[in-house]
């Protein structure tokens, strides 16, 4: 009897923990045939009605995530455009239920791990722990608060030798909440520079580092508690059924010019005005305050294996595009050397798709950071859900790329 009561209590607890979890029953991933220019442009023009997991690109297929409610209209749309497709995932809920679960946290020891996905509380605790343990190397800072009042917590890593005119690197991740593989890359970089300082001394001594592992903490937390594939912030802009802004279309650079939407329900909704989101405002203000010292801005996303640089809003290359591409290629080469993961490098609009109001474009134009990149990490699982066992291989190979970026500026900083 006692056992049954305990089992019932446990079941009730588990049910409560999952009560808010959205089910993806009947949600599909559609994979289109390779697209010629005409079909690609036609499909891209409908982007504010579709959730592209992989966008239309010349000669390649697009991947579209579709709810059961949207399915008839999306299928009709594809038929009208004469675009063939296959059902890559017929029922996302089944795939999620059958996939490797995120392991439970260990008790004791450090707050994060690279064999499981860490929630925002664990990530923030890790930053605080490091500041307590390595007070001469680490300072915890804040770029402001999210809409729901979470800290935009970041870490500054500096050997405090008092040398002025040092270069600096700024890294952020998870502006898009569902891209879970991104924060581990930021955290692994922190861990290597701080907990493995001796091995990376050259990079820490020559440069100051700022790392903000989760720039959209409300959305990120929401992907753990409610909707695994939530992308945007959590602001209410007039329609409670369609919350959130795509913060990576919300920056004050060519806002709403192209590749972003005025539709509140779109995954690329640019917001009611430029920098409407507290998360965008926080990052802009922080980067402005340190921008003149910063050599490199890296923002981690998934997925697709791209190292992208400005511009996203135009096909006209930046004046210094060749320099940006050349450094990006060197980083890509180092990543590939680890286990063969290949990245494509180039201007955002040119190699991937148009975006405007992105943090990458604004970091260059608004904060004056010459070398600004978006890194689209590898896919896993159905795309945004690599199993936890995939974290370590991705973070270790990516860090080799980060080292190449950093060495470039470390050498300059010493001259
Ligand atoms: Zn993204």
Boltz pocket constraint, residues with backbone or C-beta under 6 A from the ligand:
constraints:
  - pocket:
      binder: B
      contacts: [[A, 176], [A, 179], [A, 300], [A, 301], [A, 302]]
      max_distance: 6.0
